[in-house]
């Protein structure tokens, strides 16, 4: 039991975020008379928030470097969508080659901004604010103020529609798509195996590990949530295809931040840049790559969003950067850098998405929605800042008490 409370105390912020998300889901489920978690609405939630998750993962990498943010991602999303529409709809180019070219354009944008931030040492806020204006202007120039539509089916195939039911006659539990449920069971099984193997490996190396009871409890909760999600999707039309790129990005960046040297260097850079540089971390290259990566993921989000709209619009990407930043901070990223996880960012993005969707179902105006999201973001950042100040005060008070204790000990001796 003591181990349970120790784990809870050490991971209080992550658990608080998760509990807050569950409370929001329950509240909106009650206030919308059960509409929030209906299979069709759960599917819509995934489509509506896929681009936010992709952008938030990239934004997390920037924030980890020292609390830096990228204000240009919404404009990059719009510009990449405009380029895709021009290449495919106007010029009739091959969709697959056009997507590849759009990704290269995103990388070039990231290299441009990364150079000024990492090597010219211009503050990221200024560089990306400039980028927000420049790339939005380029979007209007490319599209001429017009909306291009529709995209061909081979372009839409990557991120729209649903994974088909490969066993249509099975009809598990009366589901419309039994394959969805089987995918959920398989994913839950893979998660359990990987977590148990990791736990055994850490224990063999004499690392500190959670108790078996806590491990089992976590596996049961996560597996049940995954199976429920895919069961619910199977009750509608199945797994949205957009979950494939989103899932790959989440898994890849989660592994990168927790199991690679460069990922640990990213946290070190955000914790103390000077100390990281003196320790041999290539801080400039790492900062440069963080913004290249951000633009690359923004280009993926641009393709996903253009496919969802089935058009290239000059108004695309408005305020996307704010949703991505809010998702990171709500998900536990520190405003000072060096702290944050991909899993927490996913929870933050889900929180933002459910707030948007739940208030829309209830008919709350967009003006009030902006107020609520702003207050939630302020609360998340205040929780981080005030928590750090409390820790600093506790540390300073301990430093003041320590000399007195040493003097008292010497007198007694």
N, C-alpha and C positions, 0 to 999 in steps of 0.2 A: 504493500500500500504506500509505503514511503517513497518507493521508486516511482509509483504512479504520480504522486504529487510533485516529485522532483522534475519528471519529464514535463508535466503540465506547466510548472513554473518557468522552466527553461524555454519552453515554446509557447509562452502565453500569448504573444502577439499573433502568431499563426493560427492558434486555436480561436482566439477572439475574432479574427477575420472570418474564419469558417463558421463560427457560431452566429456571427452577424449575418452572413449570407443565408444560413438556414432560417434565421428569424425573418429576414426579408421575404424569402420564398413562402414561408408559412403565412405571413401577414397578407401578401398579395393573393395567395391561394384562397384565403378566407374572404378578402374584400372583393375579389372578382368572381365569387361563387364557383370556384373550381376551374375557371377558364385558363388560368396560368399554366397548369400542368397537363392540359389536354394534349393528346399526341400531336395534333396539327400545330398547336402553338409552340410546343417544344421543338418541333422541326423548324418552324419559322424563327425561333430564337437562335438556332444554330446558323441559319442563313444570314440573319440580320447582324450577327456579331462575329462572324468568321474573320472579317477584315480587321476588327478591333483587336482580336487576339493576336493576329500576325503582327500588327503594328506595335502592340504593347510589348511583345517579346523583343523586338528590335529596340524599342525605347528603353527597356530594362538594361540592355547592354550599354547604352549611352549613360544612363543614370548611375550605373555601377562604377563608371570611371571617375566619379566625383560629383554627382548630383547634376551633371549636364543634361540638357534636354535638346530635342530637335524639333523646332517649330515649323519645319518645312515639309513634314511628311504628308500632310493633307494635299499640298500643292504638287508634290511628287506623284501621289496617287492619281490626281487629275491629269497631270502631264503624260504619265505612262498610259492611262486610258485613252487620252487623245491621240497619242502615237499609235496605239493598237488600232483604234478606229480608222485612222488615216491609212495605215499600212494595209489593213484587211478589207475595209469597206470601200474606201475611196480608190485605192490603188490596186486592189484585188490580189495582194500578195498571199503566199501560203501562210496559213494560220500558225503553224508550228514554228516556222522560221521567224515570223513576226513576233511571237511570244519571246523567243530567244533574243531577238534584237531589242525588245523592250526591257528585258532583264539586263542586257549590256548597257542600255541607256541609264538604267537605275544605278548600276555600278559606277558608271562615269560620273553621275551626279554626286554619289557618295565620295568618290575620289577628289572631286573638286572641293567639296565642303570640308572633307577631312584634311586636305592639305592646309587650308587656311586656319583650321582649328589646331591641328597637331604641330605643324611646322612653323607657320607664321605667328602662332600663339594669339590669334584674335579670339576673343571670347565666343564660345559656342552660341550663346544667345544672339549675338550680333550677326554671326555668319548665317545661322539658320533663319533668322528673321529676314535677312536679305534674300535668302533662298526662297522663303515663302512668297515674297513679292515677285521675284524673278520668274520662278517656275509657274506661278499663277498667270503671269503675263504671257509667258510662252504658250501656255495652254490655250489662252484666248486667241493668240496669233495662229497656232496650228489649226484650231477648229474654226477660226473666223467668226466666233460667237455662235456657231451652229451646233446642233446635236446630231451625231452620226448614229444611225441604227438601220437595220438590225445586224448583229454579228452572225456568221455562219455557225452551223451546229458543231463543227469540229473545234471551234474556239470555245463554245459553251460547254463542251463535254467535260472539261477539266474540273469545273467547279459548280455546275448546276445539275439538277436532276438527282436521281437516287440510284444506289447500288441495287441491281435487280435481284430478285429472289431466285437463287440457283436451284432451290428444291421446292418448286411451287406446289407440289402435292403433299408436302409434309404437314402444313397447317398446325404447327405447335401452338397449343393454348388458344387456338382460334385466331392466330395472328395473320394479318394480310401478307407479311413478309417474314417468314421463319428464319431466313438467312441472317437478318438483323439480330435476332436473339442469340443465334449460335455464335455470331461475331462477338457479342458482348460476353458470353460465357468464356470464349477463347481468350479474349483480352484480360478478363479477370483472372483466369488460370495462369496466364503468362506473368501477370503482375505479381501474383502470390509466389510463383516459383522464383522470380528474380529477387523479390524482397527476402525470401527465406534464404536463398543462396548468399545474398549480400550479408545478411545477419550472421550466418555461420562463418563466412570468411572473416568478418570483423572480429568475431569472438575468438577465432583461432589465432588471430594476430594480437590478441589481448587489448583490442580497442574497447572503449566504453560503448556498450550496447544497451538498448532498451530491454525491459524484462520480457520474457516469453508471453506473459499475459497481455502486455501493451501491444506487442507485435501481432498477436492473434486478433485483438480488438480492432487494430488499424486495418488489418487485412479483411476482416469481415465487413467493416463499414465501407471501405473503398470498393470492394468487390460487389457488395449489394447495390451501391450507387451506380456502378458501371452497368451491371446487369439490368437494373431498373431502367436506366436511360435507353439502352438498346432494345429492351422489351417495349418501352413506350414508342420508340421510333418504328418498331416493327408493327405496332398496332395501326400506324398511319400508312406510310408508303415505303418505309425502310430507312436505311442510313443515307443521309445526304452525302453526295460525292465530295463536297467541300471539306468534309471531315478528314479526308485522306491527306491533302496538303497541310491542313492545320495540325493533324496528329503527328505527321512527320516532323514538322517544325518544332512542336512542343517536345517531342522525344529527343530530337537532335540537340536542341539548345539546353535541355535539362541535363543531358549527358555531358555536353561541352562545359557547362558551368560547374559541374560536380566531379568530373572524372578526368579532366585534362589540365595540363600545366598552364596553358594559356588562359583557361577559365579561372584558375586560382590567381593568376597574375592580374586578371581583370579586377578581382575583389581587392587585391593588394594595392592596385593603382588607386582605387576609390578610397581605400582606408587611409593611405598616406603616400602621396605621389613621390615626394622626395625620398622617403625611406625605401619605397619600391625601386626607384631608380638606382639608389646606392646598393641595393641588393642584387642588381643585375637585370632587373626587368626593363625591357625596351618600351618605355612608357610612350614615346612619341608614335612608334609603330602601332602600339596597341590602341591608342586613342584614334589614330587614323583609320584602323580597321573597324573600330566600333561604328564610325559614321559611314564607312563603305557598306558595312553590314546593314545598317539602318535603312539606307537608300535601297539596297537590294530587296529587303523584306517589304519596303514600301512599294516597290515595283510589283512584287507578287500580290500585295493587297490591291494594287491598282487593277491588275488583271482580274482578280477575283471579283472586285466591285463592279468593274465594267461588264463582266459576264452576268452578274446578278441583275444589273439594270438592263442588260442586253442593248446597251448604247454607250457612246462616249459623250459625256456631257461637260460643258465648261464649268458647271456648278458642282461637279463631283469633288469630294474630299473636304468640303467645308466643315471646319471644326474637328476633323478626324484626329489632329494632333492633341487636342484637349482630351478626347476620350482615351487615347493611348496613355497620356501622362497620368490621367486620373486613375486608370486601371492599375498602373504600376504602383502609385503611392497608396491607393486603397489596399493593394495586395501585399503591402509590407515593405516596399522599397524605401530606403532612407533618403531624405532630401539632401543628405550630405555625401551620399555615395557609399559604395563598399558593402551594402546590405540589400538583399533582395533575392527572391527565387522565382524560377519560371512557374512553379506550382502556385505560388502566391499571386503572381501576375494573372494567371488564368482565373483564380478566384476573384480578383479585382475586376477583370473584364466581365465575368459572369454577373457580378454585383451591378455593374453599370448597365449591362444588357437587360437584366431583370427589372431594374428600376425604370428604364425607358419603356420596356414592354408592358409592365404592370400598370404604370400610370397612363399609358396610351389606352389600354383596355378599359380603364376606369373613366376615360374621357377627360383626363386632366390636361389642361392646355400646355403647350410647349413652353410658354413663359414660366409657369410654375415648375415644370420639369427642370428647367435650367437652374432655378433657385435651389431645388432639392439636391441636384447633382453637385452644385457649387458648395453647399453646406456639407455634404458627405465628404467631398475632397478636402475641405478645410479641416474637418474633424479628423480625417486619417493622418494628415500631415501634422496637425497639432498633437496627436497621440504620439507620433514619433519624436517631435521636437521636445515636448514636455517630458517625455520619458528619458531622453538623453540628458536634459537639464537636471532631472531628479537623480540620475546616476552620478553626474558630476558633483552635485551637492553632497551626496553620500560619500563620495570618494574624498572630497575636500575635508569634510568633517572627520573622516577617519584619519587623514593626514594630520589634522590639528590635535586629535586625541593621542596619536601614537607617541610623539615626544614626551607628553605628560606621563604616559604609562611607563616609558623607558626611564624617565627621571625618578618616578615613584619606585620602580623596581630597584634602581641603583641605591636609593636611600635605604630601602629595606635591607639590601645586601650589606 
